[in-house]
Amino acid sequence: MLNPASLPDDQQILLQRADSQQLKTLAYSALSRLAPDDKTQVAAASGVLQPPDPGTTNVIWVTIVAVFGAVMVGAAAALFVGHFILVTPATGAVYTPTETLVTLFTTASAFLAGLLVRSPVTKG
């Protein structure tokens, strides 16, 4: 575990006497030599990385679901309209191949369905 008191006395004295700029330089130098997992551990122990509050988490999830829902509805609408109205590049309209729309629809549907299923990792 990370414990600043485990440093030798002479290093603790140097850290106490260092000003803010020296401490930032020392921290940057020390962190740049660490592996990514060790950097994450140091950041978590220092309190820098804190989980978002529930309100922020809810906004993120609502945004993600709304965007994928809009993509799914838009692709379904384009497929429906495209079935009844012949749109080709020759007519001067913006043309999106049916395969692309089907891919968008099925991908968005699969993502949203994936949010509803139980995780295979959880027990119970």
N, C-alpha and C positions, 0 to 999 in steps of 0.2 A: 504494500500500500504506500501511497505517497505521503511522506511525513517530513516536513522541512526541519524538524528538530533532529532528524537523523544525520544532518550534515555536520562535518567537523566544526569545531568552535571558530577557527580562523575564517572559514567560508561564511559562517553565519554573521560574523562581524563585518566582513566585506559587503554582504547583502544589506545589512542594516545601514551602512554608511553610504551606499550608492544612491545617487539621485534618480529621479524618474526616467530620464533619458538613458542612463547607464543600465537600469533594470530592464527597460524595453529592448535595448541592444543585446543584453545578455540572454533574455528570454528568447528573442528571435534566433540568436546563434545556437542556443541549446535545442530549440524545437526543430530547427532545420536539419539537425543531425539525427533526429529520431525517425523511426519507422511510422507509417501512417496509423497503425493500431495504437502505438504508444502516444502519438499526438492526440488521438481521440481520448485516451485514458487521462492524459494530463488536462485536457480541456474540460472533461466531465468532472474531474476532481476539483478544478478551480472554480466551478460554478458558471463557467462561460456558456456551456451548452445546457439549456434548460428546455424541457418539453414545452410545446405551445399550450396555452390555456385552452379549455374546452370551446370557448367562443371562436377562437382562431381556427381550431381544428374543424369545427362545424362549417365555417365559411369556406374553408378549403374543400371539404367534401361536397358541399352544395354546389360550388363552382364546377368541380370536376364532373359531377353527375349532370348538371345543367348543360355543360358543353357537349358531353357525349350524347345526352338526350336530344339536343338541338341537331347534332350531326345525324343521328338516327332518323329523326323526324324529317329533316331536310332531304336526306337521301331517299326516304320512302316517298315523300311528296314528289321529288324529281322523277322517280321511277314510275309513279302513278300517272303523272302528267305526261311523261315521255311515252307511256304506253298508248295514249290516246291522240297525242299530237306528234306528227312526224317532224322531228327537228334534225337537220343535217347541216354540215358545214356549208353546203351549197345555198341554203336559205339565208345565210348571213347571220344566223343566231349562234350564240355560244353553245358549243356542242361538247358534251361529256359522254364518253362511251358508257353503255349500260353496265359493262363489267366493272368499271370503276365505281359506279353507284352501288352496285350489289356488294362490292368489297367494303365500301364505307358503311353500308347498312349492317352487314353481318358482323363486321368488326366492332362497331358501336354496340350492337345488340349483345354480342358475346361479352364485351367488357361490362356492360350493365348487369347481365345475368351472373357474371362472376362475382359481383358484389353481393348477390343474394344467397349464394351457396355457402354452406358451412366449410370452414377450412379443414383440409385433411390432416393438418398438424395438431389441431386441438383435440383434446380427449373429452369423451363424454357424449 
